[in-house]
Amino acid sequence: MRDDIDDPSLRSLFRAAADHGRRHATPLPVAQVVERGRRSHRRRVALALVSASAVAALGVVTAVGLVPETSGPALPATSPSSPLPGPTTSPPPGPLPTETDPGRTLPPATPGTTTLHG
């Protein structure tokens, strides 16, 4: 394989192709190079702005999600404070007896009947 690199005919073909390319190559006008650089700069700035906006929006969404919810509308401050509307001061009714109430006694079972205990 080393023989291909050292082949004088192959080397001369590559040199001829390089000379041909150099003769036909023309540099770009300065205005075109400057415009290409400006477009590239505008794209980078736009990408940075979109990225910053997305980060800011995600921050706002996260902050809103972390704020505790209030249980109702805030009442305006009054002086002197008036009592809040709410339940009356009457005592709550007593608990209703249930089947599992430990204080309740069951009637005595009579022979020949079946009772269900839950």
N, C-alpha and C positions, 0 to 999 in steps of 0.2 A: 504494500500500500504506500509505502514511502516512495516508491518509484513514480507514482502519479504526481506527487508534489514536486519532485525534481525534474519532471518531464519538461524539456525546453519548449516544445510545441504547445503544450497546454498553458504554460506560463505566458507565452507570447499571446495566446488567444485572450487570456484574462487581461493582460495589459492593453490590448487593442480595444476590448470592451470598455475598460475604464477610461481610456482616452476619448472614445466616442461619447461616453456619458458626460465627461467634463466639457467637451466642445459644445454639446447641445443643452447643457444645463444653464438656466438663467436665474439670477437671484430675483426674489420677489420685490416688488416696489415697497418702499418704506411705509407708505400710507396703508397698504394692505396688511403689513405686519403689525402696525400700530392699531388698526381697527380690530384685528384678530385678538390682540392683547386686551383691548377695551371690552370686547364681548366676553372674553373669559373672566375678566374682573367683575363684570356685571352679574354673570352667572354665579360666581362665588359669593358675592354680596347677597344676592337673592336667596341662595341656599342657606346662608347664615341667618338671614332674617326669618325665613320659614322655620328653621330649626329653633331659633330663639322663641318664636311665637308658639310653637308646639310645646316647648318646655314650660313656658309661662301658663299656657292653657292647662296643662297637666297639673301644675302647681296649684292653680285656682281650684280645679276639680278636687284635688286631694285635700286642700284646706276646707272646702265646703263639706266634704265627707267627714272631716274630723270635728266640725263644730257640733256641740251637743244640741239636740232639738229641745225647744221649749215646750212645756205642757199646755200652754194656752197663751192668749194674748196678754201682754203686759198692761196692768192697770195703771192709770195715771196717779201720781202722788197727790195726796190731799192732806190738808193740815186742819185740824187734827185727823188722824186716821179714822176712817169709818170701817165698821166691821164688814168682812167679806160675806157675800151671800153663801149660804151653805146649809147643811142639815140642821135641824132644830136641836135644842138641848135636851129633848126628852130621852129617857133611857131607852136603849135598844131592846126590842122584845127578847124574851128568853129563848134559849135553844129549843127546838122542837125535838120530842123524843124520837129516837130511831130504833130499829130492830137490834142494832149492835150496841146500844147504850148499856154500859156496864151497871148502872144503877137500877135498871128495870128488871123486875122479877117475872119469870114466866109462870103461868098457872100450872098447878100440879097435873101431871099426866094421869089420865084414868086408864085402868087396864083395858086392853083391847083396842085402843086408839093409837095412831101413830102421829108423832109431832115432828115437824121439820125444824131443824136448827140451822140457821144460816151463818 
